[in-house]
Amino acid sequence: MGARSRAASLALSCFALSCLAGMPAMAEDRAPAKGNPAQPNGETLTIDEKGITLTFPDDVAKLRIGGKLQLDFGAAGIRQPGFPEPFPENIAVRRSWIESYLSLGKTLELAFQYDFADPTRPINDAAIAYTGFERTLLTVGNMKEPFSLDQLTSDNNTLFTERSLADAFAPARNFGFALGRHGEDWTMVASVFGGNANTGIRSEGVAATARATYAPIHEADRVLHFGLAGSFRDLPRDGQGLSLTSRSEAFLFQRNFVDTGDIRDAASVGRVGLEAAYRDGPFLLQAEYIRTTVERFGGARTVNFQGGYVQASLILNGQGRAYTLAPTYGTTYATFSGVQVPEAARVSRGGLGVFELGTRFSAIDLDDAGIRGGIERDVTVGLNWYPDRNIRIVADYIRSHTSPSALQGGRTIDADTFIGRFQLYW
């Protein structure tokens, strides 16, 4: 299927989902009441901005079905001559998934997410959590390791189309178990993980990962957040090794500007992450620093890599991003949620939507001990428009400088990139 055919198919999908996104208020008003003859067992079916929810009487069970579609489009240019076209295609599906969440009584939460746009790792979260202990979660399954505020923030709610360059160090999703607990202003998560459910649970060694956060200021409109995370993974000696790379903050890039290649003698990888964030009303400032150490077999020299970012956002005509201490399952503690669109601001109600400005500086260094993965620095500015609930339109400009790079013998690369995204989520 060519690019035009794919675009046409996606346009039809977007139209259908837009119709669903426009239904919330009407569907919510028409939700069947308990005991309605059309619902012989007293269950209630609701369609709103959270998706389709089926609630059974006496809170025996609740099933919610949601999903997301992220369609990226853009263009990029490299200032130095002699490089191939950076984007093989100017439009692509970034994510296209369906998700389901099942609550059983007040003690069990089940989650499953499947991404049709990712043929290699379609399963995202596939987990079950026990919630019977006060302020405590025990979760088993495929989920995010508790590391990095940026990574733990939902794909629906990230400030830009992609996370920062430093996200190359975040372990992301794997299969394991995690124990999390929170208080009024603090959270702690400890976990043990194997490999990813899509590629083999026993194929990537064993990791111990933990994260702790504290918010000395925790008010409705003002939050000061600090976090510390650590992870150590013992890698199997199977010749596959370890590879660290970054997409230069744009999914459409054909080649990565920084890439360690396969470090085949990697014996273990350790990560330490520091994070801080400050929110004051509609303003949010967030920063992270991650240092990664790779131990090697045979007495080879230890390798150290590092990266980080600082980003700021301002919501021009709406409320700030809420601070959420605890999730319903998994390890995504102490994160900032997405932008809310008030009823009066919705385009479908005659409003203009909600606008958010953002800027970020990020950097990554993959050069050390004979490994020439490259050093990159990116500056990003972006605008998010939320015309209605469940809809977001993103426009980002990224200025990248990589010197040395992982391409053509370490040549310097200066790139200008425009990335847009049309996003539906429910």
Rosetta blueprint (number, residue, H / E / L):
1 M L
2 G L
3 A H
4 R H
5 S H
6 R H
7 A H
8 A H
9 S H
10 L H
11 A H
12 L H
13 S H
14 C H
15 F H
16 A H
17 L H
18 S H
19 C H
20 L H
21 A H
22 G L
23 M L
24 P H
25 A H
26 M H
27 A H
28 E H
29 D H
30 R L
31 A L
32 P L
33 A L
34 K L
35 G L
36 N L
37 P L
38 A L
39 Q L
40 P L
41 N L
42 G L
43 E L
44 T E
45 L E
46 T E
47 I E
48 D E
49 E L
50 K L
51 G E
52 I E
53 T E
54 L E
55 T E
56 F L
57 P H
58 D H
59 D H
60 V L
61 A E
62 K E
63 L E
64 R E
65 I E
66 G E
67 G E
68 K E
69 L E
70 Q E
71 L E
72 D E
73 F E
74 G E
75 A E
76 A E
77 G E
78 I E
79 R L
80 Q L
81 P L
82 G L
83 F L
84 P L
85 E L
86 P L
87 F L
88 P L
89 E L
90 N L
91 I E
92 A E
93 V E
94 R E
95 R E
96 S E
97 W E
98 I E
99 E E
100 S E
101 Y E
102 L E
103 S E
104 L E
105 G L
106 K L
107 T L
108 L E
109 E E
110 L E
111 A E
112 F E
113 Q E
114 Y E
115 D E
116 F L
117 A L
118 D L
119 P L
120 T L
121 R L
122 P L
123 I E
124 N E
125 D E
126 A E
127 A E
128 I E
129 A E
130 Y E
131 T L
132 G L
133 F L
134 E L
135 R L
136 T E
137 L E
138 L E
139 T E
140 V E
141 G E
142 N E
143 M E
144 K E
145 E L
146 P L
147 F L
148 S L
149 L H
150 D H
151 Q H
152 L H
153 T L
154 S L
155 D L
156 N L
157 N L
158 T L
159 L L
160 F L
161 T L
162 E L
163 R L
164 S L
165 L H
166 A H
167 D H
168 A H
169 F H
170 A L
171 P L
172 A L
173 R E
174 N E
175 F E
176 G E
177 F E
178 A E
179 L E
180 G E
181 R E
182 H E
183 G L
184 E L
185 D L
186 W E
187 T E
188 M E
189 V E
190 A E
191 S E
192 V E
193 F E
194 G L
195 G L
196 N L
197 A L
198 N L
199 T L
200 G L
201 I L
202 R L
203 S L
204 E L
205 G L
206 V E
207 A E
208 A E
209 T E
210 A E
211 R E
212 A E
213 T E
214 Y E
215 A E
216 P E
217 I E
218 H E
219 E L
220 A L
221 D L
222 R E
223 V E
224 L E
225 H E
226 F E
227 G E
228 L E
229 A E
230 G E
231 S E
232 F E
233 R E
234 D E
235 L L
236 P L
237 R L
238 D L
239 G L
240 Q L
241 G L
242 L E
243 S L
244 L L
245 T E
246 S E
247 R L
248 S L
249 E L
250 A L
251 F L
252 L L
253 F L
254 Q L
255 R L
256 N L
257 F L
258 V E
259 D E
260 T L
261 G L
262 D L
263 I E
264 R L
265 D L
266 A E
267 A E
268 S E
269 V E
270 G E
271 R E
272 V E
273 G E
274 L E
275 E E
276 A E
277 A E
278 Y E
279 R E
280 D E
281 G L
282 P L
283 F E
284 L E
285 L E
286 Q E
287 A E
288 E E
289 Y E
290 I E
291 R E
292 T E
293 T E
294 V E
295 E E
296 R E
297 F H
298 G H
299 G H
300 A L
301 R L
302 T L
303 V E
304 N E
305 F E
306 Q E
307 G E
308 G E
309 Y E
310 V E
311 Q E
312 A E
313 S E
314 L E
315 I E
316 L L
317 N L
318 G L
319 Q L
320 G L
321 R L
322 A L
323 Y E
324 T E
325 L L
326 A L
327 P L
328 T L
329 Y L
330 G L
331 T L
332 T L
333 Y L
334 A L
335 T E
336 F E
337 S L
338 G L
339 V L
340 Q L
341 V L
342 P L
343 E H
344 A H
345 A H
346 R L
347 V H
348 S H
349 R H
350 G L
351 G L
352 L L
353 G L
354 V E
355 F E
356 E E
357 L E
358 G E
359 T E
360 R E
361 F E
362 S E
363 A E
364 I E
365 D E
366 L E
367 D E
368 D E
369 A L
370 G L
371 I E
372 R E
373 G E
374 G E
375 I E
376 E E
377 R E
378 D E
379 V E
380 T E
381 V E
382 G E
383 L E
384 N E
385 W E
386 Y E
387 P E
388 D E
389 R L
390 N L
391 I E
392 R E
393 I E
394 V E
395 A E
396 D E
397 Y E
398 I E
399 R E
400 S E
401 H E
402 T E
403 S L
404 P L
405 S L
406 A L
407 L L
408 Q L
409 G L
410 G L
411 R L
412 T L
413 I E
414 D E
415 A E
416 D E
417 T E
418 F E
419 I E
420 G E
421 R E
422 F E
423 Q E
424 L E
425 Y E
426 W L
